């Protein structure tokens, strides 16, 4: 808090007036970040898709957006690392999840559920399918979290990764 007050040009007393502890301050930063990036992804998802072609297109855009943040946004990588490191000691992990990933998964599950209702996907639990799709999207880039300074991934590579993930998901959820 001392360093933060110094950098902001204020006092610790002022900071503590807004944030009673550094954990609360960190939580606010985490919520703000999670909301910024993942809420954008959630808002970009339509409530439904009209056909399989539109569904694939929507899922590809979603996957590319998520991958772009995870592979080219140094702040996103840093926040994710801090959240994981702090999760065992505080509520920060839950705050982060509730502020971003949970909202994103809910929007994705709604789209997948509507797609099931329209006969575009095999009936299943849309929430589980959303988690599975997200796992496929991030599978090829997860190791970057363990690299000191992972290089950015160019858009053509992001498109290829997204395509593989979405095509595998759609193949696994196709109507028999």
Secondary structure, 3 states (H helix, E strand, C coil): CHHHHHHHCCCHHHHHHHCCCHHHHHHHHHHHHHHHHHHHHHHHCCCCCCCHHHHHHHHHHHHHHHHHHHHHCHHHHHHHHHHHHHHCCCCHHHHHHHHHHHHHHHHHHHHHHHHHHCCCCCCCCHHHHHHHHHHHHHHCCHHHHHCCCCCCCCHHHHHHHHHHHHHHHHHHCCCC
